[in-house]
Amino acid sequence: METLPETQIFKIERPHPKLMTYYFITCLLTGPLFPILILPAYFRYRSMRYRFDDEGVAMRWGILWRRENLLNYAKIQDIHLSSGLIQRWLGLASIQIQTASGSSTAEMTIEGLLEFEAIRDFLYSKMRGQKEKTAAASLPAAESLPTNAQVSLSGEELRELIDALRDGAGELRQIRELLAVRGSLPQPPKEG
């Protein structure tokens, strides 16, 4: 897997020329619609620009109707790579970025890059870094917590704690049912 330094990713601004080849082939496959479809594809390719920076990723395109899509790394929920037969043959893939917008489609699709795996990994690392910063900012500092609240658990200890809490919840449920049978408490609703 190819890895690119962050500085090289920040320099990526345009899609690779193979994207125009991809557009040409896919439009050619439409037969008589080729002259109608190739013009928008050509203008999309010529006007497409990317910007990767410390805050997020931006994509803009369009001649008559200019579109710009900006995504902060903290808003990214998931990243997918997709490539069809022609894209794989040309060494291309589309990076589909999804947010929590409620839409089932990708919020942004970055296409025409040969370094798609490196960019996907870069986006994942930025996405995780932003979420960790947000989570750390929302937690109180360890120094401000009382000393008895400073506890770190290993994975095994955490599983044991969860099992103990589940057992305790089960015992409390049994006690409540016994008390309800004796008439001390109203009958709890049956689950199931």
N, C-alpha and C positions, 0 to 999 in steps of 0.2 A: 504494500500500500504506500502510495506517495504521500510524503508530508512536505508542506511548504511553510517556510517561516511566515510569521504574522506580517512582516513588512512586505513580503511579496503578495500576499493576499490583499493587503490594503492598496496595492498598485493596480489590481485588476479593475478595469473600467469598461471594457468592451467584450462582447462575445467573440469566440474564435471564428475565423472565416468558414470553417466547416459547417457552422450553423446555416449559412446561406446555401451551402450545398444540400443540406438536409431539407430546407424549405423548398429548394428547386425540385428535388426528387419527389417530395410528397405532393407538391402542386402538379408535377408532371403526371403522377399517377391518377389524378382526377380527370384526365383526358381533356374534353372540350372546355372544361372550366379553368384550365391552366392560365390563360391570359387574364382572367378576372381575379384569380387567387394569388398570382405571383406578385402583383403590384403591392398589395398590403403587406405581404410577407417581406418583400424587399425593403419597403419603407420602415417596417418594424425592425428589421435587422440593422439598417443604417442608423436608426435613431436610438437604439437600445444602449443604455448606459447603466453601469453598476457602481455602487460606492459602498465599500466596507470600511468602517471606522470603529472606534472604541465604544460608541453608543449603540450602533445598530447597522442594519444593512438597508440600502435604498436602491430602487430600480426605477428607471424612467424610460419612456418610449413614446413615440407618436410624432407625426408631422402636423396634421390638422388638429387633432384632439390630443393634446399632451397629457399623459398620465404619469403620475409619480406615486410610488408605493414606498412608504418608510416603515420599517419594523424595528423596534427596540429589542435587544436580545432578551430582556426580561419578559416580553410578551410572547415569545416563541414557546409553543407547547410541544411540537413534534416536527421532525424533519424526515422526508422520504426521498429516496432516489428512484427514478424510473427511467427506463430506456427501452424503446422499441427496437425492432430488428435493424432498421436503417440507422438509428442512433448508435447502437452497439457497433455496427459495421464502421461508422465514422469515428468511434471513440468518444461519443458524447453521451450525456445523461442530463435529465432535468432534476433539479433540486426543488422539491415542493416543501414549502414552509407553512406550517399551520399554527394558528393562534387559537385562543379561547373565544373566538368571535361567534361561535355557534353555527358557523357554516361548515358544511361537509366538504367543501372544496378548499384547496390551498389558498392561503392569503396572498402568497407570492410564489411564483415559479421562476427560478433562475435557470436559464437554458443557454446552451452554447459554450460551455466551459469544459476544457479537457481535464482540469484538476478537480473534478466534481467530488471525489472522495475526500481529498484534503480540505476542500471548502466545507463539506458536510461536517467533518471532524472539528474544524475551526468553529463553525456555528454552534455545534454541541458544546464545546468547551466554553464559549462565550455565554451561551444560554445557561449552563450550569453555574458559571461564575457569577452571573447576575442574580440568579435565584439564591445562591449561597450568601451573597452580599445583602440581599433583601431580608433573608431569614435571620442573618446575624444582626442586622440593624433592629429588627423587631424584638429580639431577645434582650433581657437586661444583661449587663456586664457581669461576669462571674464574681468580680470583687464586690459588687453590690448585693449579692445574695448572702443570706446567713450561712455560716460554715456548715451547718447540718444539711443544707440544700445542695451542697456541692458533691454530687454523686456521679460517678461514671460507671456504667455497666458494660460488661462484655456481652457478646451475642448470646452466650449460654446463660449468663445471669439474667438477661432480659427475657429469654424464653421461660426460665424458671419463674420469674416474677409474673409474667402473663398467665402461666398455668396456675399459679397460686391465686391470682385474682379471679380466674374463671372458676376454680374450686370454691372460693369464698362466695362468689355470686350464686353458685349452685346451692350451697348450704343455706344462704339467706333465703333463697326461693323456697327450700324445703321448710324452713322455720315459718315463713309467712303462710304456707299452705297448712301447716299444723295448727297455727293460731287461727286461721280461717275456719278450720274444721271445728275447733272448740268454740267458735262463735265470738272470739275476741276481735276479729278483723273482718271487714267485708270480703267476700270471695273475689280473688283476682280473676281477671278475664283469662280464659283458656287460650293458649297459643296453639296454632296448628292447623 
